[in-house]
Amino acid sequence: MVEAARSAGVQVIWDIFHYGSPDHVDQRSLHFIDAYARSRQKP
């Protein structure tokens, strides 16, 4: 996908919560980045 976009001159916009976020997630919280990073780590 990245190569196709690059060859077409298109900039891809990657987003985390395209369809919104769960009610318990506060994206404005200072702890959001650390919590999100921990949730993406492989066990």
N, C-alpha and C positions, 0 to 999 in steps of 0.2 A: 504494500500500500504506500509506503514511504517513497519507494523508488518511482512508482507510477505518478504520485503527486509531484515529485521533484521534476520528472521528465515533462509533465504537463504544465509546470510553472504554477502549481496550486499550493497554497499554504494550508496545511492541515491544522485544525484547532482541536487539541486533545483536552477533554474535560473529565472531571472525576464524577460529578453527579449530574449527568445529562438530563435525567428525568426527575431531579430533585434529590433530596437527602432524607434519611430517616429522621423522625421527630427528635430522637435522642442525640443527634449529631449537631453540634454548634460549630459551624465552620468559622465563626468569628472568635472562638475561644483560643486563648494562647496555647492551650494544650492540644489543639486539634492536630497540628502537624506531627507531633510526637506520637499521638495515639494512632493516627493513620499509618505512619511509618511502621509502628509495631504490628499493626494488623496485616501488613503486606509482607512481613518477614516469613521466610520458610521455616517450618519447625525443625 
